[in-house]
Amino acid sequence: MLSTLSNIAKRYPLITFFVVAYALSWWLVPLGGDLLPLGPLLAVLIVVPLIDGKAGLKTWWSFITRRGGRLGWYVTAIVLIFGLNFAAAILAVLFGASFPTADTITAWPEALFIVFPLYFIIIALGEETGWRGFAMPRLQERHSALTATVILGLMTAFWHLPLVIFSDHPFDALPLMLITFAAQFILTWLANHVEGKVLIVMLAHATQGGLGGEYFGSMFTGADASLEFWLLIAIFWLVAFAIVLFTGSRLTHHESVESVAVA
C-alpha cells in the first residue's frame, strides 16, 4: 500500500500534494468547522517523504528556512501590503463610509504585536510552506512564472470553496477567492526578487491577514465593510495587472529566477 502511494506521489507530485492539502484543510468544514490553514504544511510532510524520504524533507526544510536577497525587498513586502490596505480604507471613507472610530484606529499595537505574529505562525506558516515551499518551485520548473502563478492562484482561490458551499452567507466568501487569486501575482513578484524565498511571502501573507484584514477591516462594519473590501479587491487586481504588464511572463525585473526542486 505504501509503495503504491509512493509511486503515485512520485509520478504525480503536484496532483498528490493538492489533493492531500485540500482534504486535510476541508474535512472539518462540512461538520461546521473552519478551513484548517495547516493543511498545506501537513500535506508536504506527508507527500515529500513518499517522494524522496527523509532526504526530501531536509531539502524542503532548507529551502523554506533560507533567507536571501536584499533586506529592502522584505520591508517592501510589508509596506506594500500595508499600503494597499491603507489606500482601500482611505478610498472607502472618500466614497462615503463612516470615518473609523478612535478605538479602531488606536488598536494598531494589538494588530502589530499580537495578531500579526499569530497570523505569521499559524496561517502563513501553515499555508505558504506548502503553496510556495512545495508547489510553486515545481510549477516554475515546467512553466513560466506567469503561468505558474495563474495555476497556483486558481488552486489557492478554490481552496476557499467550502466557505462558499457551506456558508450561510456564501457571497461573503466569493470576494475572498477573488483577492486570493490576484494576490498570487504580487507574491510571485516579491518572491522572484529574492530568488523565490518563502519567508517574504509569509511576511506579506501575515501582513494582509494581521494588519490588513484584522486592523483595517475592523474599522468598518456592514455596508461600509463590504465597500472597503471590494475597493481592496480592485486595488489588488490593478496592482497585479500592472505587475504583469511591466514585467511580462517572468514577473520580475531580474533576467532569471532561481528554480529549486524541493524533493
N, C-alpha and C positions, 0 to 999 in steps of 0.2 A: 504493500500500500504506500509506504513512504517513498519507495523507489519510483512508483508511478507518479506520485505528486511531484517528486524532484524532476522527473523527466518533463512533465508538463510545464513546470516553472522555468526550466532551462530553455524550453522551446518557445514558450510564450511568456517571457518575464513581465512585460508591461500589463498584458491582459490579466495575468495571475495576480499581480500587485493590485490593480484597480478593483478586481472582484473581491479580493480579501479585504481591502481597505473599505470598500463600500459596505460589505457585510458586517465588519466589526464596528463600523460607525453607525449603521442604520438599525441594528437589531432591537434597540430599546424603543425606537420611535413608534412602532405600531402598538406598543404597550403603554403609550402615553409619556414616554421619556424623551430626552433630547438627543440630538446628534452627539456622538462621542468624538471629540476632537483628537483623541489619542489613537483613533482607528488607523490613520495612515502610518503612524510610527509603529504600531503593533504589527501592521501588515509587513513592513520592512523587516522587522525582527523575525517574522515567520518565513517570508519569501526568500530573503537573501541567504540564509543557511541552506535552504533547499537548492539554491543555485550553485553556491560556492562554499558552503560550510562556514566554519569559524573564520577562515581567512577572508571570506567575503564581508563578514561583519566588521572585521578590523579595518578593511579598506573603506567601507562605508562610514565607519566612525571617524576615521582620519579625514575623510572628505568633508563631513558636515561640521567638524570642530575646528578645522583650519581657518585662519583669518589671513587675508592678503589684500593687496590693493591699497590705495590711498585712504587714509582716515577720513578725508573730506567727503568721500562718497557715502560712508556710513552716517555721517552727520547729515548729508543731503537727503538720505532716505527718511530720516526722522523729520527733518524740517519740511521736506516736500509734502509728505502725507499730512502733517500737522497743518501746513499752509493751505492745502486743498480743502480741508475741513473748516478751517477758519474762513476761507472765501465763501464756502457754502452757507455758513452761519450769517455772515455779513449780508450776502445776497438775499437770504431768507427775510431778514429784517427790512431790507430795502424794498422787497416785494410785498410787505405787509404783515409779516409775522410779528408777534409781540416781542418787545425787547427782553432779552433774558434777565432774570432776577439777579440780584446781588449774590444770593446764596449759591446759585448755579455757577456764576462767574468765578466766585472765590473758592470753588470746590476743586481747583486745579491741583493742590497738594495731594489730595486723596487719589486723584486720577494718575498723577505722575509717580507717586511713591508707593502706591498700593495696587491700583488697578492695572497700570502698565506692566509691572513685574509679573503679576498673576497671568495676564494675557500672554506675556512672553514665555513663561514656563509651561502653562497648561495648553493654551490654544496654538500659539506659533510653533512651539517645540513639537507638539503633537501632530500638527498638520504638515509643516514645511519640511521636516526631516524626511517625510515621505514624498510629498509633491516635488519639492526641489532637490532633496537629497538622493532620491532614487529615480523618480520618473523623468524629471527634466534632463538630466545628463544622458539618459538612454534615448530620449526623444531627439535630442540635438545630435546624437551620433548618426541618426538616419535622416533628419530633416533640418531645414534652416531654422534659425531661432524664431522667425515669424510663424512658420508652420507649427513648430513645436509648441509655441505659446498658444496658438489657436486650439490645438488639441488639448493641452493642459487646462486652458481656460474653460473649455466645454466640460471636461471631466470634473474640475473643481466646482463649476457652477451647478452642474446636475447632481453633484454630491449633496447639495442642499434640497434636492427634490422632495424628500419626505416631509420637509416643512410645508411644502405646498399641498401635498396629497393628504396629510393627516392633520393639518392645522385647521382650527375653527375659523381662521382668517387667512386663507391661502394667498390672497393677493398681497399680504404683508411680506411674504417670502419671495415673491417674484422680483421685486427691486433688488433684494439681496443677491439673487442669481445674476442680475444684470451688472451690478457693481463688481461682483466677484470676477466675472469674465473680463471686464475692462481692466481691472487691477492687475491681471496677469501680465499685460503688456508693460505696465510701469515697473513691475517687479523684475521682469526679464531684463529690461533696460538698465535697471540699477545693478542687478547681479552680473550682467555681462561686462560691466565696467570694473568689476573686481574679480574677474575670472571665474564667475559662476558660484561664488561663495554663498553658502546657505545663511550665514549669520545676518547678512544685510537684508535678506528677505524676511527673516524672523523679526528683525527690528522694525521694518516697515509694517509688517502684519500686526505686531503688537501696538504700534503707534496708531494704526487705524482703529483697532478694537478698543484699546485702553484710553487713548487720548482723543480719538475721533468719535467713535460711537458712544462711548460711555461719558465723555466730558461734553463735547459739543452737542451730541444727540440728546443729552439730558436737559439741555437748555430750552427745549421746545416740547410742546405737548399737542395732541390732537392733530388738527389740520396743519398747524404750524410745523409739527414734526415731520409730517408727510411732505410738506413743501421743502423743508430743509434737506431731506433725504433725496428727493428727486433732483434737486439742484446739485447735490453732491454727485449723484449718478451722472448727470450731464457733464459736470466738470471732469470726472474720471474718464468718461468716453472722449471728451475733447482732447485731454492730455494724451490718452492712448493713441488717438488718431494722429496727433501731432508727432508723437514719437515714431510711429510707423512712417509717416510722411517724410520726416527728416533723416531717418536712419536706415530705412529700407528693410530688407529681409534679415539683416544681421542684428537689428535692434541695439546697435551700439555704434559709437564713433570710432572704435578700435578696428584695426584691419582684420584681426582674428580674435576668436574667443576660444578659450580652452575647453575642450570637451573631455569629460572624465567619466570613465566607467566605474561603477561602484561595486561591481561584483563580477 
